[in-house]
Amino acid sequence: MSPTSPVPRSGAVVGVLAGAGIVTSLMQALVVPLIPELPQLLDTTAANASWIVTVTLLAGAVATPVVGRLGDLSGKRRMLLACLAVLVVGSLICALADSLAPMIVGRALQGMSMGIIPLGISIMRDVMPPERLGSAMALMSSSLGIGGALGLPAAAAVAQNTDWHVLFWAAAALGTAVAVLVLRTVPESPVRSGGSFDLIGALVLSVGLVTLLLPISKGGDWGWSSPTTLGLFGTSAVVLLLWGAWELRIPAPLVNLRSSAKRQVLVTNLASVLVGLAMFAMMLVPVQMLQLPEATGYGLGQSMLAAGLWMAPSGLMMMVVSPLGARLSAARGPRTSLLAGALFIAFGYVIALGLSGSTWGVLIFTSVISIGIALAYAAMPALIMAAVPATETAAANGLNTLMRSIGTSTSSAVVGVLLANMTTSFGGVALPSENGFRTVLIFGACAALVATLVILAIPGRAARPASATAHVPPAQEPATTPGAATS
């Protein structure tokens, strides 16, 4: 297969790239069934064990914009393969671990693979035929939610019936298989940006993101008004301002802030934060509702495996709706798809207030929310790539993925505070109360409604079909575009 003629196997390219995205998102759900048992399994405290979740988030946030820029510079498939290699190494370290330190290292490496999703979207823009591009990008973008929803029951089944290390051996095997398929199926993008890699910008951004996301993730444990939490937030504000000033001064920045400041990109990224804020409430609340004892009066008494199975249809719903979202974007514009997605999410949370008393009710409202997530995720890359140069797509999509991560991280912190402060006693144990769950559902609906207001500020020109604006045939693009990074 010629690297510039992937059209005959475009279906395989889409399938492999989407598979890579799903495997990456599986890493987020992999340890969920283990969280209550991690302190005992690793002979550590619950506070220390929580770093196994936190470090994955931090590593993914730091790596995503860096990997995106490296992909624009040196080749997107090359960086995608590097991310898969890091994922496999991290999975092997976890598979061999029996203590906290190697687990943290392995989970950090797994988190660094999050750059796969924006890289995959950018490869699609560069090599896919226009008629396939919209649905392909939608599926790739939604793979983040699909993998999480489908991974939970699979991880629960493995964790309940075998040794927990099998989860990580399986992750390593999946990563290896996907890497082989990428080598055999996915062509390298012919599009390159000019300039050099902004190492200083990468380091400063990494410090800024860590000092922002760390207190968001750990503020509940440290205290939101503690000197550590406030000091890190203050440090983050200063560092990110300095980073922005640096990026505007150099000819080849890590992130082109001038392109990112375009109204269409800026507002889409802000909407992405809000959609992430709304989305993650669904990932945290229904599973707990399903597993709490029926004797509480509002719990549904399901096992972890059963709870995962009740949640699995939401992942399948995303897979089904993603191509429909692409069609809606082509017909009415991606802004319409994003707006419809936010409204579906809000509606799903509203009906959840009346449906959360049964397993079938949970299945219905999580599926409705998933429809909204799929529509929103289908629209975001189309909006971003219609507004940035072809040589900056990986970096721009990496920034958009980062915005989603900031939203989900903030949501996790807010939901954690709400549920920790709204509890009821059951058998001498403090459990989240029914009012706590309902408050979180209202919070999710409000975040989605605010997102709809933000989306209305996206320029009307965003209504142009994504497939018409996002694809430039590879033959018309030079292998390198000197100075494009500053366009």
Sequence and secondary structure as in RCSB ss.txt:
>XXXX:A:sequence
MSPTSPVPRSGAVVGVLAGAGIVTSLMQALVVPLIPELPQLLDTTAANASWIVTVTLLAGAVATPVVGRLGDLSG
KRRMLLACLAVLVVGSLICALADSLAPMIVGRALQGMSMGIIPLGISIMRDVMPPERLGSAMALMSSSLGIGGAL
GLPAAAAVAQNTDWHVLFWAAAALGTAVAVLVLRTVPESPVRSGGSFDLIGALVLSVGLVTLLLPISKGGDWGWS
SPTTLGLFGTSAVVLLLWGAWELRIPAPLVNLRSSAKRQVLVTNLASVLVGLAMFAMMLVPVQMLQLPEATGYGL
GQSMLAAGLWMAPSGLMMMVVSPLGARLSAARGPRTSLLAGALFIAFGYVIALGLSGSTWGVLIFTSVISIGIAL
AYAAMPALIMAAVPATETAAANGLNTLMRSIGTSTSSAVVGVLLANMTTSFGGVALPSENGFRTVLIFGACAALV
ATLVILAIPGRAARPASATAHVPPAQEPATTPGAATS
>XXXX:A:secstr
  TT  GGGHHHHHHHHHHHHHHHHHHHHTTGGGGGGHHHHTTS HHHHTHHHHHHHHHHHHHHHHHHHHHHHH 
HHHHHHHHHHHHHHHHHHHHT  SHHHHHHHHHHHHGGGGHHHHHHHHHHHHS HHHHHHHHHHHHHHHHHHHHH
HHHHHHHHHHHS THHHHHHHHHHHHHHHHHHHHH         S   HHHHHHHHHHHHHHHHHHHHHHHH TT
SHHHHHHHHHHHHHHHHHHHHHHHSSS SS HHHHTSHHHHHHHHHHHHHHHHHHHHHHHHHHHHHS GGGSS  
   HHHHHHHHHHHHHHHHHHHHHHHHHHHHH HHHHHHHHHHHHHHHHHHHHHHTTSHHHHHHHHHHHHHHHHH
HHHHHHHHHHTTS GGGHHHHHHHHHHHHHHHHHHHHHHHHHHHHHSEEEETTEEEE HHHHHHHHHHHHHHHHH
HHHHHTTS GGGGS HHHHS   GGGS S  TTGGG 
